[in-house]
Structures are given as C-alpha cells and as structure tokens.
Amino acid sequence: MILGNMRGMKTDLRLALTPVDPLCSSFFFYTDDFWRDYKLYNERGIVFVRPPKDESFGMVAVFKDLYGNLWDLVKPKQIENATDN
C-alpha cells in the first residue's frame, strides 16, 4: 500500500503485515536517492539500527521511530523489462 510521497521527492511510504520475526521491519520508505535520504535522516537525528547494505533487491538501512517500530529505507535496484530490446 502506498500512502503518499514526500514533498515532490520520489519517496513512497509502504506498509506491510507485521512479520513473525520482531527484528524485521513492517514499514518501508522507498526512495529514488538512498544516500540523499540517509544523510538527511542522520542529520535530523534518526537512529539507524542497521547500517546501509547492498542487498539483491537494492540498498537498504533500518531505522527506529519514536515508538520502537523498525523502518526500512530502501532504494530498489532497477528491474529491466525482459521484453525490452
């Protein structure tokens, strides 16, 4: 579910079902510029509990909100359309 974007940035908020693993995130921010947003969040005092990591699906870091919820900041890798030549 996409709830909206942030001030014209290509950053979406997505929600997922709560996983069984309490260390997994339930909330996701998808961004078009990972390092811009990572730096901005750090400058504003956001606490990252897992550092940036290049995963198979894209770049991700995990931060905690004021209530202890875990959020993924994600920059998905580009997926090429198999039908494009």
C-alpha positions as CSV (number, residue, x, y, z in Angstrom):
1,M,0.0,0.0,0.0
2,I,1.5,3.4,-1.0
3,L,0.3,6.2,1.3
4,G,2.0,9.1,-0.4
5,N,5.2,10.8,-1.3
6,M,7.3,13.4,0.5
7,R,7.3,17.0,-1.0
8,G,7.8,16.0,-4.6
9,M,10.6,13.5,-3.9
10,K,10.2,10.1,-5.4
11,T,9.9,8.6,-1.9
12,D,7.0,6.4,-1.1
13,L,5.7,5.1,2.3
14,R,4.6,1.5,2.2
15,L,3.2,-0.7,4.9
16,A,3.4,-4.5,5.3
17,L,2.0,-7.1,7.6
18,T,3.9,-7.4,10.8
19,P,6.4,-10.3,10.4
20,V,6.8,-13.1,12.9
21,D,10.5,-12.0,13.5
22,P,10.4,-9.0,15.8
23,L,13.7,-7.7,14.3
24,C,12.1,-7.4,10.9
25,S,10.7,-4.1,9.6
26,S,7.0,-3.6,9.0
27,F,7.3,-0.2,7.4
28,F,9.2,0.8,4.2
29,F,10.3,4.1,2.7
30,Y,11.2,3.6,-1.0
31,T,13.4,6.4,-2.3
32,D,14.9,7.4,-5.6
33,D,18.1,8.6,-3.9
34,F,19.2,6.4,-1.0
35,W,22.3,8.4,0.1
36,R,20.5,11.8,0.0
37,D,17.7,10.5,2.3
38,Y,20.1,8.5,4.5
39,K,22.2,11.6,5.1
40,L,19.1,13.8,5.7
41,Y,17.7,11.3,8.2
42,N,21.0,11.2,10.1
43,E,21.2,15.0,10.2
44,R,17.8,15.1,11.7
45,G,18.7,12.6,14.5
46,I,17.1,9.5,13.1
47,V,18.8,6.4,14.8
48,F,19.7,3.7,12.3
49,V,19.9,0.3,13.9
50,R,21.3,-1.5,10.8
51,P,23.8,0.3,8.6
52,P,23.4,0.6,4.8
53,K,23.8,-2.6,3.0
54,D,23.7,-3.5,-0.7
55,E,21.2,-6.4,-1.0
56,S,20.0,-8.3,-4.0
57,F,16.9,-6.1,-4.2
58,G,18.6,-2.8,-3.6
59,M,20.3,-0.6,-1.0
60,V,18.7,-0.8,2.5
61,A,19.2,0.6,6.0
62,V,16.9,0.1,9.0
63,F,16.0,2.9,11.4
64,K,13.8,3.1,14.6
65,D,11.0,5.5,15.1
66,L,10.0,7.2,18.4
67,Y,7.8,4.2,19.3
68,G,10.4,1.5,18.6
69,N,9.0,0.5,15.2
70,L,11.6,-0.5,12.6
71,W,11.6,1.1,9.2
72,D,13.5,0.1,6.1
73,L,14.9,2.9,3.9
74,V,15.1,1.2,0.5
75,K,16.4,2.2,-2.9
76,P,15.3,-0.7,-5.2
77,K,17.6,-1.8,-7.9
78,Q,16.4,-1.1,-11.4
79,I,14.5,-4.0,-12.9
80,E,14.9,-4.4,-16.6
81,N,11.9,-5.4,-18.6
82,A,12.6,-8.7,-20.3
83,T,10.6,-7.7,-23.3
84,D,12.8,-4.6,-23.9
85,N,15.5,-5.0,-26.6
